[in-house]
Amino acid sequence: MKSAFNIVSISAIKPDFFDEDYWKAEMLGFKPDNTHGTYHLKFSKLVPLWFKHAVKQFVLFQSATKTFSTCRSYIVNLTHFGSFIASLYPELSPSQINRSVIVHYFQYLKQIPLNASTRQLALLHLRTFHNLVIQEKWLSWPESPLIFNSDLPKPNANIPRYIPETVVMQLQSQLNTLSLFYRNFIQILLETGRRISEICPLQFDCLEQDKEKDYFLKVNDCKLKKSYLIPISPNCLNVIRSQQALVKEGRYRNCSYLFPTRTAVKSPHVGARYIHIMLNKLSHQHNIVDTNGKVWHFHAHQFRHTVGTRMINAGVPQAIVQKYLGHETPEMTARYAHIHQETLKAAFYRFQHSVDIQGTLYSGETSTQIKEAKWLKHNIMSQALPNGICALPTIQSSCPHANACLTCVHFRTTKEFLPQHKEQLQKTKQIITHAEEQGWHRQAEMNLKVKNNLENIIEKLEKTA
């Protein structure tokens, strides 16, 4: 028995708004992106008409499983192909699009120009579009593959877009010229390294406390669609409390956001656009410049890269950095795993002025490559000690001189540990005096070596200080 209903393909279903060029996010079941002020999917720049129609069908189909930002990315990147067809092949029908046309498109993308990552995304989206067009029979495109993996441009190496410390210092020195609202926002951004899409919509009650009375910041990761807690410093806690007090005292008494807008015409909380405008206005007004004297152009994501870079350079294990920043894969964190020239130079300077138990100063070789290799060996592979480092790499067997560092030839230390050495020298002298009074000659003899070595170390370090 035949069904009384016509079976219609999902791709043939067209909502009332299909022929419009602006689709509100809510029409497709999406929440608008209040942070970035994007509330529509815009098809107005798509040409030719047959291509625009197919892209609308594609986006409508993909909206069931993809995010709002991904659908926007489809439109932006497919617009490149539409412009290419309209300008260079205006009479071309869909059935005439072949491999030769696509190869020409590769050259077109280079001439626009676009960077390698954007060109790769444009081609990947076009390949996805082509596959779905064939599957759903929206256009009479050839069924043979048009874009292969070997066609995809290799993206440039992902170098962190961190903010140099000299620029950070200039920014911090000018924060007091901002209103407390924006000052609090920047301080949280700089200290936590969260995405701006996580800071803008922070809830008013964003703090949680554990049983040890430590505070954590609760953030919603829009990218991974999950919430998690991150530890915060006392300074960050004070900034958040300052902002909570500001919201309570201001004209947003019933607001549920930590950074609300005064008039919620579209977004109930502050948007990224206003943060970027404020930061770059500050940069120009107060001449915040890089080492070349060029005015620094701020982007919120630079703060995230800065925090990641700082953590790696401070010796925080990469797995911890990955968890703190909320990265899905180690590869996302690996971009921060490098040592900056300034960090290398400062750390190697400290190594250059280290001394052993005899007070011998280690000045090292003059070759830059050898200096860097030695720094890496002694700071990455060496064992950290409470008052210096052990020159034996950690990959070697267990130490045969346990608890005897100050009588070991592998011990190295620097002037930053002078207070510890002076305190230990006083305690060692007391131990020697007590041992001699009790007639413990062996103990007195062993500690006398430690005393002499400490005196050698202190004398040398004070001369290099």
DRENDO-1510 file (C-alpha; in Angstrom, 1 decimal, always signed):
<recs>
REC; n; res; u; v; w
REC; 1; MET; +0.0; +0.0; +0.0 .
REC; 2; LYS; +1.4; +3.4; -1.0 .
REC; 3; SER; +1.9; +6.1; +1.6 .
REC; 4; ALA; -0.5; +9.0; +1.5 .
REC; 5; PHE; +2.4; +11.3; +2.0 .
REC; 6; ASN; +5.0; +12.4; -0.5 .
REC; 7; ILE; +8.5; +11.5; +0.5 .
REC; 8; VAL; +10.6; +14.7; +0.1 .
REC; 9; SER; +14.4; +14.9; +0.3 .
REC; 10; ILE; +15.6; +17.0; +3.2 .
REC; 11; SER; +17.6; +19.1; +0.6 .
REC; 12; ALA; +14.3; +20.0; -1.1 .
REC; 13; ILE; +12.8; +21.5; +2.0 .
REC; 14; LYS; +13.1; +25.3; +1.9 .
REC; 15; PRO; +11.9; +27.5; +4.8 .
REC; 16; ASP; +10.1; +30.8; +4.3 .
REC; 17; PHE; +13.3; +32.8; +4.7 .
REC; 18; PHE; +15.3; +30.8; +2.1 .
REC; 19; ASP; +15.2; +33.5; -0.6 .
REC; 20; GLU; +16.4; +36.2; +1.8 .
REC; 21; ASP; +20.0; +37.2; +1.9 .
REC; 22; TYR; +20.1; +37.7; +5.7 .
REC; 23; TRP; +19.3; +34.8; +7.9 .
REC; 24; LYS; +19.0; +35.5; +11.7 .
REC; 25; ALA; +20.9; +33.0; +13.8 .
REC; 26; GLU; +17.7; +32.1; +15.7 .
REC; 27; MET; +16.0; +31.0; +12.4 .
REC; 28; LEU; +18.4; +28.1; +12.3 .
REC; 29; GLY; +18.3; +27.3; +16.0 .
REC; 30; PHE; +21.6; +29.1; +16.7 .
REC; 31; LYS; +22.4; +31.5; +19.5 .
REC; 32; PRO; +23.8; +34.7; +18.1 .
REC; 33; ASP; +27.4; +35.5; +18.7 .
REC; 34; ASN; +27.0; +38.4; +21.1 .
REC; 35; THR; +30.8; +38.6; +21.8 .
REC; 36; HIS; +31.7; +39.3; +18.2 .
REC; 37; GLY; +28.4; +41.1; +17.3 .
REC; 38; THR; +27.4; +38.6; +14.6 .
REC; 39; TYR; +23.7; +37.9; +14.5 .
REC; 40; HIS; +23.1; +36.9; +10.8 .
REC; 41; LEU; +24.3; +34.6; +8.1 .
REC; 42; LYS; +24.9; +36.9; +5.1 .
REC; 43; PHE; +24.6; +35.6; +1.5 .
REC; 44; SER; +24.5; +39.0; -0.2 .
REC; 45; LYS; +28.0; +38.8; -1.7 .
REC; 46; LEU; +27.6; +35.4; -3.2 .
REC; 47; VAL; +27.5; +35.3; -7.1 .
REC; 48; PRO; +26.4; +34.0; -9.5 .
REC; 49; LEU; +22.8; +33.4; -8.7 .
REC; 50; TRP; +22.9; +29.6; -9.3 .
REC; 51; PHE; +25.9; +29.3; -7.0 .
REC; 52; LYS; +24.2; +31.4; -4.2 .
REC; 53; HIS; +21.2; +29.2; -4.3 .
REC; 54; ALA; +23.3; +26.0; -3.9 .
REC; 55; VAL; +25.3; +27.6; -1.1 .
REC; 56; LYS; +22.1; +28.4; +0.8 .
REC; 57; GLN; +21.0; +24.8; +0.4 .
REC; 58; PHE; +24.5; +23.7; +1.6 .
REC; 59; VAL; +24.4; +25.9; +4.7 .
REC; 60; LEU; +20.8; +25.0; +5.6 .
REC; 61; PHE; +21.8; +21.3; +5.4 .
REC; 62; GLN; +25.0; +21.8; +7.5 .
REC; 63; SER; +23.3; +23.9; +10.1 .
REC; 64; ALA; +21.8; +20.7; +11.6 .
REC; 65; THR; +25.2; +19.5; +12.7 .
REC; 66; LYS; +27.6; +22.4; +12.5 .
REC; 67; THR; +28.1; +25.6; +14.6 .
REC; 68; PHE; +27.0; +29.1; +13.8 .
REC; 69; SER; +30.7; +30.2; +13.3 .
REC; 70; THR; +31.4; +27.2; +11.0 .
REC; 71; CYS; +28.4; +28.1; +8.8 .
REC; 72; ARG; +29.6; +31.7; +8.6 .
REC; 73; SER; +33.0; +30.3; +7.6 .
REC; 74; TYR; +31.5; +28.3; +4.8 .
REC; 75; ILE; +29.8; +31.4; +3.4 .
REC; 76; VAL; +32.9; +33.6; +3.6 .
REC; 77; ASN; +35.2; +31.0; +2.0 .
REC; 78; LEU; +32.8; +29.9; -0.7 .
REC; 79; THR; +32.3; +33.6; -1.6 .
REC; 80; HIS; +35.9; +33.5; -3.0 .
REC; 81; PHE; +34.9; +30.8; -5.5 .
REC; 82; GLY; +31.7; +32.6; -6.5 .
REC; 83; SER; +33.7; +35.8; -7.2 .
REC; 84; PHE; +36.2; +33.8; -9.2 .
REC; 85; ILE; +33.5; +32.2; -11.4 .
REC; 86; ALA; +31.6; +35.5; -11.9 .
REC; 87; SER; +34.7; +37.5; -12.9 .
REC; 88; LEU; +36.6; +34.9; -15.1 .
REC; 89; TYR; +34.0; +32.4; -16.2 .
REC; 90; PRO; +30.7; +34.4; -16.3 .
REC; 91; GLU; +29.1; +32.2; -19.0 .
REC; 92; LEU; +30.1; +28.9; -17.4 .
REC; 93; SER; +27.4; +26.5; -16.4 .
REC; 94; PRO; +27.7; +24.2; -13.3 .
REC; 95; SER; +28.2; +21.1; -15.5 .
REC; 96; GLN; +31.3; +22.8; -17.1 .
REC; 97; ILE; +33.2; +23.1; -13.9 .
REC; 98; ASN; +36.1; +20.7; -14.1 .
REC; 99; ARG; +39.6; +20.1; -12.8 .
REC; 100; SER; +41.1; +22.7; -15.2 .
REC; 101; VAL; +38.8; +25.4; -13.8 .
REC; 102; ILE; +39.7; +24.4; -10.2 .
REC; 103; VAL; +43.5; +24.5; -11.0 .
REC; 104; HIS; +42.9; +28.1; -12.3 .
REC; 105; TYR; +41.2; +28.8; -9.0 .
REC; 106; PHE; +44.3; +27.9; -7.1 .
REC; 107; GLN; +46.2; +30.7; -8.9 .
REC; 108; TYR; +43.3; +33.1; -8.3 .
REC; 109; LEU; +43.5; +32.5; -4.5 .
REC; 110; LYS; +47.2; +33.4; -4.5 .
REC; 111; GLN; +46.5; +36.6; -6.4 .
REC; 112; ILE; +43.8; +38.0; -4.1 .
REC; 113; PRO; +46.1; +37.5; -2.0 .
REC; 114; LEU; +45.3; +35.2; +0.9 .
REC; 115; ASN; +47.7; +33.5; +3.3 .
REC; 116; ALA; +48.3; +29.8; +3.1 .
REC; 117; SER; +46.0; +28.9; +6.0 .
REC; 118; THR; +43.1; +30.8; +4.5 .
REC; 119; ARG; +43.6; +29.3; +1.0 .
REC; 120; GLN; +43.7; +25.9; +2.5 .
REC; 121; LEU; +40.4; +26.5; +4.3 .
REC; 122; ALA; +38.8; +27.9; +1.1 .
REC; 123; LEU; +39.7; +24.7; -0.8 .
REC; 124; LEU; +38.6; +22.4; +2.0 .
REC; 125; HIS; +35.2; +24.1; +2.2 .
REC; 126; LEU; +34.9; +24.0; -1.5 .
REC; 127; ARG; +35.7; +20.2; -1.5 .
REC; 128; THR; +33.1; +19.6; +1.2 .
REC; 129; PHE; +30.6; +21.7; -0.7 .
REC; 130; HIS; +31.3; +19.7; -3.9 .
REC; 131; ASN; +30.8; +16.4; -2.2 .
REC; 132; LEU; +27.5; +17.4; -0.7 .
REC; 133; VAL; +26.3; +18.9; -4.0 .
REC; 134; ILE; +26.9; +15.6; -5.7 .
REC; 135; GLN; +25.3; +13.6; -2.8 .
REC; 136; GLU; +22.1; +15.8; -2.7 .
REC; 137; LYS; +22.0; +16.5; -6.5 .
REC; 138; TRP; +21.8; +20.2; -6.0 .
REC; 139; LEU; +23.9; +21.0; -9.1 .
REC; 140; SER; +25.0; +19.0; -12.2 .
REC; 141; TRP; +28.6; +19.1; -11.2 .
REC; 142; PRO; +31.0; +16.4; -12.3 .
REC; 143; GLU; +31.1; +13.5; -9.9 .
REC; 144; SER; +34.9; +12.9; -10.1 .
REC; 145; PRO; +37.0; +14.5; -7.4 .
REC; 146; LEU; +38.1; +18.1; -8.1 .
REC; 147; ILE; +40.4; +18.9; -5.2 .
REC; 148; PHE; +43.1; +16.5; -3.8 .
REC; 149; ASN; +45.1; +16.6; -0.6 .
REC; 150; SER; +48.2; +17.4; -2.6 .
REC; 151; ASP; +46.5; +20.6; -3.8 .
REC; 152; LEU; +46.2; +22.0; -0.3 .
REC; 153; PRO; +48.7; +24.8; +0.6 .
REC; 154; LYS; +50.8; +23.9; +3.5 .
REC; 155; PRO; +50.0; +26.4; +6.3 .
REC; 156; ASN; +52.8; +28.6; +7.7 .
REC; 157; ALA; +54.3; +27.5; +11.0 .
REC; 158; ASN; +52.0; +28.5; +13.9 .
REC; 159; ILE; +54.1; +31.1; +15.7 .
REC; 160; PRO; +52.5; +32.4; +18.8 .
REC; 161; ARG; +51.3; +36.0; +18.4 .
REC; 162; TYR; +52.4; +36.9; +21.9 .
REC; 163; ILE; +52.8; +40.4; +23.3 .
REC; 164; PRO; +56.4; +41.2; +24.0 .
REC; 165; GLU; +57.1; +42.0; +27.7 .
REC; 166; THR; +58.2; +45.5; +26.8 .
REC; 167; VAL; +54.8; +46.1; +25.3 .
REC; 168; VAL; +53.0; +44.5; +28.2 .
REC; 169; MET; +54.9; +46.8; +30.6 .
REC; 170; GLN; +53.8; +49.9; +28.6 .
REC; 171; LEU; +50.2; +48.7; +28.6 .
REC; 172; GLN; +50.2; +48.1; +32.4 .
REC; 173; SER; +51.7; +51.5; +33.0 .
REC; 174; GLN; +48.7; +53.1; +31.1 .
REC; 175; LEU; +45.9; +50.9; +32.6 .
REC; 176; ASN; +45.1; +53.6; +35.1 .
REC; 177; THR; +44.0; +55.9; +32.3 .
REC; 178; LEU; +41.1; +53.5; +31.5 .
REC; 179; SER; +37.8; +53.3; +33.3 .
REC; 180; LEU; +37.7; +50.7; +36.1 .
REC; 181; PHE; +35.4; +48.5; +34.0 .
REC; 182; TYR; +37.8; +48.2; +31.1 .
REC; 183; ARG; +40.8; +48.0; +33.4 .
REC; 184; ASN; +39.4; +45.0; +35.2 .
REC; 185; PHE; +38.6; +43.3; +31.9 .
REC; 186; ILE; +42.2; +43.7; +30.6 .
REC; 187; GLN; +43.7; +42.5; +33.8 .
REC; 188; ILE; +41.6; +39.3; +33.8 .
REC; 189; LEU; +42.4; +38.8; +30.1 .
REC; 190; LEU; +46.1; +39.3; +30.7 .
REC; 191; GLU; +46.3; +37.1; +33.8 .
REC; 192; THR; +44.1; +34.2; +32.8 .
REC; 193; GLY; +44.8; +33.9; +29.1 .
REC; 194; ARG; +41.1; +33.0; +28.4 .
REC; 195; ARG; +39.6; +33.5; +25.0 .
REC; 196; ILE; +37.6; +36.8; +24.7 .
REC; 197; SER; +34.5; +34.7; +24.0 .
REC; 198; GLU; +35.0; +33.3; +27.5 .
REC; 199; ILE; +35.6; +36.6; +29.3 .
REC; 200; CYS; +32.9; +38.7; +27.7 .
REC; 201; PRO; +30.0; +36.5; +28.8 .
REC; 202; LEU; +31.4; +35.7; +32.3 .
REC; 203; GLN; +28.6; +35.2; +34.8 .
REC; 204; PHE; +28.4; +37.6; +37.7 .
REC; 205; ASP; +28.8; +34.6; +40.1 .
REC; 206; CYS; +31.9; +33.2; +38.3 .
REC; 207; LEU; +33.9; +32.3; +41.4 .
REC; 208; GLU; +34.0; +28.9; +43.1 .
REC; 209; GLN; +35.9; +27.9; +46.2 .
REC; 210; ASP; +37.2; +24.5; +47.2 .
REC; 211; LYS; +37.4; +22.9; +50.6 .
REC; 212; GLU; +41.0; +24.4; +51.0 .
REC; 213; LYS; +39.4; +27.9; +50.6 .
REC; 214; ASP; +41.2; +28.4; +47.2 .
REC; 215; TYR; +39.3; +30.3; +44.5 .
REC; 216; PHE; +38.7; +29.2; +40.9 .
REC; 217; LEU; +37.2; +31.0; +37.9 .
REC; 218; LYS; +34.4; +29.2; +36.2 .
REC; 219; VAL; +34.5; +29.7; +32.4 .
REC; 220; ASN; +32.3; +28.4; +29.6 .
REC; 221; ASP; +34.4; +27.2; +26.6 .
REC; 222; CYS; +32.1; +28.1; +23.6 .
REC; 223; LYS; +34.6; +26.4; +21.2 .
REC; 224; LEU; +34.5; +23.0; +23.0 .
REC; 225; LYS; +31.0; +23.5; +24.5 .
REC; 226; LYS; +31.9; +22.8; +28.1 .
REC; 227; SER; +32.5; +24.5; +31.4 .
REC; 228; TYR; +35.5; +24.2; +33.6 .
REC; 229; LEU; +37.3; +25.8; +36.5 .
REC; 230; ILE; +40.8; +27.4; +36.4 .
REC; 231; PRO; +42.8; +28.4; +39.4 .
REC; 232; ILE; +43.4; +32.2; +39.9 .
REC; 233; SER; +45.8; +34.3; +41.8 .
REC; 234; PRO; +44.9; +36.5; +44.8 .
REC; 235; ASN; +45.4; +39.5; +42.5 .
REC; 236; CYS; +42.9; +38.1; +39.9 .
REC; 237; LEU; +40.5; +37.4; +42.7 .
REC; 238; ASN; +40.7; +41.0; +43.8 .
REC; 239; VAL; +40.1; +42.2; +40.3 .
REC; 240; ILE; +36.9; +40.1; +39.9 .
REC; 241; ARG; +35.6; +41.2; +43.3 .
REC; 242; SER; +36.3; +44.8; +42.2 .
REC; 243; GLN; +34.2; +44.3; +39.1 .
REC; 244; GLN; +31.4; +42.6; +41.0 .
REC; 245; ALA; +31.3; +45.6; +43.3 .
REC; 246; LEU; +31.2; +48.0; +40.3 .
REC; 247; VAL; +28.3; +46.1; +38.8 .
REC; 248; LYS; +26.4; +46.2; +42.0 .
REC; 249; GLU; +26.9; +49.9; +42.5 .
REC; 250; GLY; +26.2; +50.9; +38.9 .
REC; 251; ARG; +23.1; +50.8; +36.7 .
REC; 252; TYR; +23.2; +47.1; +36.2 .
REC; 253; ARG; +22.0; +45.9; +39.6 .
REC; 254; ASN; +20.0; +43.0; +38.3 .
REC; 255; CYS; +22.4; +41.9; +35.7 .
REC; 256; SER; +23.7; +38.4; +35.6 .
REC; 257; TYR; +26.9; +39.2; +33.7 .
REC; 258; LEU; +30.3; +40.3; +35.1 .
REC; 259; PHE; +30.8; +42.7; +32.2 .
REC; 260; PRO; +27.3; +43.9; +31.2 .
REC; 261; THR; +26.3; +46.6; +28.8 .
REC; 262; ARG; +24.3; +49.5; +30.2 .
REC; 263; THR; +21.7; +49.2; +27.4 .
REC; 264; ALA; +21.3; +45.7; +26.1 .
REC; 265; VAL; +19.9; +46.5; +22.7 .
REC; 266; LYS; +21.5; +43.4; +21.1 .
REC; 267; SER; +24.0; +42.0; +23.5 .
REC; 268; PRO; +23.5; +41.9; +27.3 .
REC; 269; HIS; +27.3; +41.8; +27.8 .
REC; 270; VAL; +30.3; +43.7; +26.4 .
REC; 271; GLY; +31.5; +42.7; +22.9 .
REC; 272; ALA; +35.0; +42.0; +21.5 .
REC; 273; ARG; +34.7; +45.0; +19.1 .
REC; 274; TYR; +34.6; +47.5; +22.0 .
REC; 275; ILE; +37.6; +45.8; +23.7 .
REC; 276; HIS; +39.7; +46.0; +20.5 .
REC; 277; ILE; +38.7; +49.6; +19.9 .
REC; 278; MET; +39.5; +50.6; +23.4 .
REC; 279; LEU; +42.9; +48.8; +23.4 .
REC; 280; ASN; +44.1; +50.2; +20.1 .
REC; 281; LYS; +42.9; +53.7; +21.0 .
REC; 282; LEU; +45.0; +53.5; +24.2 .
REC; 283; SER; +48.0; +52.2; +22.2 .
REC; 284; HIS; +47.9; +55.2; +19.8 .
REC; 285; GLN; +47.1; +57.8; +22.4 .
REC; 286; HIS; +50.0; +56.7; +24.7 .
REC; 287; ASN; +52.4; +55.6; +22.0 .
REC; 288; ILE; +52.7; +51.9; +23.1 .
REC; 289; VAL; +55.4; +50.7; +20.7 .
REC; 290; ASP; +57.4; +47.6; +19.9 .
REC; 291; THR; +61.2; +47.5; +19.9 .
REC; 292; ASN; +61.2; +49.0; +16.4 .
REC; 293; GLY; +59.2; +52.0; +17.5 .
REC; 294; LYS; +56.0; +50.8; +15.7 .
REC; 295; VAL; +52.7; +51.4; +17.5 .
REC; 296; TRP; +51.5; +48.0; +18.7 .
REC; 297; HIS; +48.2; +46.8; +17.3 .
REC; 298; PHE; +46.4; +44.8; +20.0 .
REC; 299; HIS; +44.1; +41.8; +19.4 .
REC; 300; ALA; +42.5; +40.0; +22.4 .
REC; 301; HIS; +43.9; +36.6; +21.3 .
REC; 302; GLN; +47.4; +37.9; +21.8 .
REC; 303; PHE; +46.9; +37.8; +25.6 .
REC; 304; ARG; +46.1; +34.1; +25.4 .
REC; 305; HIS; +49.3; +33.4; +23.4 .
REC; 306; THR; +51.2; +35.6; +25.9 .
REC; 307; VAL; +50.0; +33.6; +28.9 .
REC; 308; GLY; +50.8; +30.3; +27.2 .
REC; 309; THR; +54.3; +31.5; +26.2 .
REC; 310; ARG; +55.0; +32.7; +29.8 .
REC; 311; MET; +53.9; +29.4; +31.3 .
REC; 312; ILE; +56.1; +27.4; +29.0 .
REC; 313; ASN; +59.1; +29.7; +29.5 .
REC; 314; ALA; +58.6; +29.5; +33.3 .
REC; 315; GLY; +59.0; +25.7; +33.1 .
REC; 316; VAL; +55.4; +24.7; +33.5 .
REC; 317; PRO; +55.0; +21.2; +31.9 .
REC; 318; GLN; +53.3; +21.3; +28.6 .
REC; 319; ALA; +50.5; +18.9; +29.7 .
REC; 320; ILE; +49.6; +21.4; +32.5 .
REC; 321; VAL; +49.6; +24.3; +30.1 .
REC; 322; GLN; +47.3; +22.3; +27.7 .
REC; 323; LYS; +44.9; +21.6; +30.5 .
REC; 324; TYR; +45.0; +25.2; +31.8 .
REC; 325; LEU; +44.3; +26.8; +28.4 .
REC; 326; GLY; +41.7; +24.2; +27.5 .
REC; 327; HIS; +43.4; +22.9; +24.4 .
REC; 328; GLU; +41.9; +19.7; +22.9 .
REC; 329; THR; +45.2; +18.4; +21.6 .
REC; 330; PRO; +48.9; +18.6; +22.6 .
REC; 331; GLU; +49.6; +20.0; +19.1 .
REC; 332; MET; +47.6; +23.2; +20.0 .
REC; 333; THR; +49.9; +23.8; +23.0 .
REC; 334; ALA; +53.1; +22.8; +21.2 .
REC; 335; ARG; +53.2; +26.2; +19.4 .
REC; 336; TYR; +54.2; +27.8; +22.7 .
REC; 337; ALA; +57.0; +25.3; +23.4 .
REC; 338; HIS; +59.8; +27.5; +22.3 .
REC; 339; ILE; +62.4; +29.6; +24.1 .
REC; 340; HIS; +62.5; +33.3; +23.3 .
REC; 341; GLN; +65.8; +35.0; +22.7 .
REC; 342; GLU; +65.3; +37.3; +25.7 .
REC; 343; THR; +64.5; +34.3; +28.0 .
REC; 344; LEU; +67.5; +32.4; +26.7 .
REC; 345; LYS; +69.8; +35.3; +27.1 .
REC; 346; ALA; +68.8; +36.1; +30.6 .
REC; 347; ALA; +68.9; +32.5; +31.8 .
REC; 348; PHE; +72.2; +31.8; +30.1 .
REC; 349; TYR; +73.7; +34.9; +31.8 .
REC; 350; ARG; +72.8; +33.4; +35.1 .
REC; 351; PHE; +74.4; +30.1; +34.1 .
REC; 352; GLN; +77.5; +32.0; +32.9 .
REC; 353; HIS; +77.9; +33.3; +36.4 .
REC; 354; SER; +77.4; +30.1; +38.4 .
REC; 355; VAL; +80.1; +28.7; +40.7 .
REC; 356; ASP; +80.9; +25.3; +42.1 .
REC; 357; ILE; +81.8; +24.2; +45.6 .
REC; 358; GLN; +85.4; +25.5; +45.2 .
REC; 359; GLY; +84.1; +29.0; +44.2 .
REC; 360; THR; +85.2; +28.5; +40.6 .
REC; 361; LEU; +83.3; +30.8; +38.2 .
REC; 362; TYR; +82.0; +29.1; +35.1 .
REC; 363; SER; +82.1; +31.6; +32.2 .
REC; 364; GLY; +81.5; +29.2; +29.3 .
REC; 365; GLU; +82.4; +29.3; +25.6 .
REC; 366; THR; +81.9; +32.3; +23.4 .
REC; 367; SER; +80.2; +30.4; +20.5 .
REC; 368; THR; +76.5; +31.3; +20.5 .
REC; 369; GLN; +75.5; +27.8; +19.5 .
REC; 370; ILE; +77.6; +26.2; +22.3 .
REC; 371; LYS; +76.2; +28.7; +24.8 .
REC; 372; GLU; +72.6; +27.8; +23.8 .
REC; 373; ALA; +73.4; +24.1; +23.9 .
REC; 374; LYS; +74.9; +24.4; +27.4 .
REC; 375; TRP; +72.0; +26.5; +28.6 .
REC; 376; LEU; +69.5; +23.8; +27.4 .
REC; 377; LYS; +71.5; +21.0; +29.0 .
REC; 378; HIS; +71.9; +22.7; +32.3 .
REC; 379; ASN; +68.3; +24.2; +32.5 .
REC; 380; ILE; +66.2; +21.7; +30.7 .
REC; 381; MET; +68.0; +18.4; +31.5 .
REC; 382; SER; +69.5; +19.3; +34.8 .
REC; 383; GLN; +68.1; +18.5; +38.2 .
REC; 384; ALA; +66.8; +21.5; +40.1 .
REC; 385; LEU; +68.0; +21.8; +43.8 .
REC; 386; PRO; +66.7; +24.1; +46.5 .
REC; 387; ASN; +69.9; +26.2; +46.4 .
REC; 388; GLY; +71.2; +25.6; +42.8 .
REC; 389; ILE; +71.3; +22.9; +40.2 .
REC; 390; CYS; +73.1; +19.6; +39.7 .
REC; 391; ALA; +75.3; +19.5; +36.5 .
REC; 392; LEU; +74.5; +15.9; +36.0 .
REC; 393; PRO; +71.6; +15.5; +33.5 .
REC; 394; THR; +68.5; +13.8; +34.8 .
REC; 395; ILE; +68.8; +11.0; +32.2 .
REC; 396; GLN; +71.8; +9.7; +34.1 .
REC; 397; SER; +71.6; +7.1; +36.8 .
REC; 398; SER; +70.6; +8.0; +40.3 .
REC; 399; CYS; +72.9; +10.3; +42.2 .
REC; 400; PRO; +75.7; +8.6; +44.2 .
REC; 401; HIS; +76.1; +11.6; +46.5 .
REC; 402; ALA; +72.6; +11.8; +47.9 .
REC; 403; ASN; +72.2; +14.7; +50.4 .
REC; 404; ALA; +75.8; +15.8; +49.9 .
REC; 405; CYS; +75.5; +18.5; +47.2 .
REC; 406; LEU; +77.7; +21.0; +49.0 .
REC; 407; THR; +80.6; +18.5; +48.9 .
REC; 408; CYS; +79.9; +17.3; +45.3 .
REC; 409; VAL; +81.8; +18.5; +42.2 .
REC; 410; HIS; +78.6; +18.5; +40.1 .
REC; 411; PHE; +76.9; +21.2; +42.3 .
REC; 412; ARG; +76.4; +24.6; +40.7 .
REC; 413; THR; +74.7; +27.7; +42.1 .
REC; 414; THR; +74.1; +31.4; +41.4 .
REC; 415; LYS; +73.8; +34.7; +43.3 .
REC; 416; GLU; +70.0; +34.3; +43.6 .
REC; 417; PHE; +70.6; +31.6; +46.2 .
REC; 418; LEU; +73.0; +33.8; +48.4 .
REC; 419; PRO; +70.4; +34.2; +51.2 .
REC; 420; GLN; +70.0; +30.4; +51.5 .
REC; 421; HIS; +73.8; +29.9; +51.5 .
REC; 422; LYS; +74.4; +32.4; +54.2 .
REC; 423; GLU; +71.6; +30.9; +56.4 .
REC; 424; GLN; +73.0; +27.4; +55.9 .
REC; 425; LEU; +76.5; +28.7; +56.7 .
REC; 426; GLN; +75.3; +29.9; +60.1 .
REC; 427; LYS; +73.5; +26.6; +60.8 .
REC; 428; THR; +76.6; +24.6; +59.7 .
REC; 429; LYS; +78.8; +26.6; +62.1 .
REC; 430; GLN; +76.3; +25.8; +65.0 .
REC; 431; ILE; +76.4; +22.1; +64.1 .
REC; 432; ILE; +80.2; +22.1; +64.1 .
REC; 433; THR; +80.4; +23.8; +67.5 .
REC; 434; HIS; +77.9; +21.3; +69.0 .
REC; 435; ALA; +79.7; +18.3; +67.4 .
REC; 436; GLU; +83.0; +19.4; +68.8 .
REC; 437; GLU; +81.5; +19.9; +72.3 .
REC; 438; GLN; +80.1; +16.4; +72.1 .
REC; 439; GLY; +83.3; +14.9; +70.8 .
REC; 440; TRP; +81.7; +13.9; +67.5 .
REC; 441; HIS; +84.8; +14.3; +65.4 .
REC; 442; ARG; +83.5; +12.6; +62.2 .
REC; 443; GLN; +80.4; +14.8; +62.1 .
REC; 444; ALA; +82.5; +17.9; +62.8 .
REC; 445; GLU; +85.0; +17.0; +60.1 .
REC; 446; MET; +82.2; +16.4; +57.4 .
REC; 447; ASN; +80.5; +19.7; +58.3 .
REC; 448; LEU; +83.8; +21.5; +58.2 .
REC; 449; LYS; +84.0; +20.7; +54.5 .
REC; 450; VAL; +80.5; +22.0; +53.9 .
REC; 451; LYS; +81.5; +25.2; +55.9 .
REC; 452; ASN; +84.6; +25.8; +53.8 .
REC; 453; ASN; +82.7; +25.2; +50.5 .
REC; 454; LEU; +79.9; +27.6; +51.6 .
REC; 455; GLU; +82.4; +30.3; +52.4 .
REC; 456; ASN; +84.1; +29.8; +49.0 .
REC; 457; ILE; +80.7; +30.0; +47.3 .
REC; 458; ILE; +79.5; +33.1; +49.2 .
REC; 459; GLU; +82.8; +34.9; +48.6 .
REC; 460; LYS; +82.7; +34.3; +44.9 .
REC; 461; LEU; +79.0; +35.1; +44.4 .
REC; 462; GLU; +79.3; +38.4; +46.3 .
REC; 463; LYS; +82.1; +39.5; +44.0 .
REC; 464; THR; +79.9; +38.7; +40.9 .
REC; 465; ALA; +76.8; +40.3; +42.4 .
</recs>
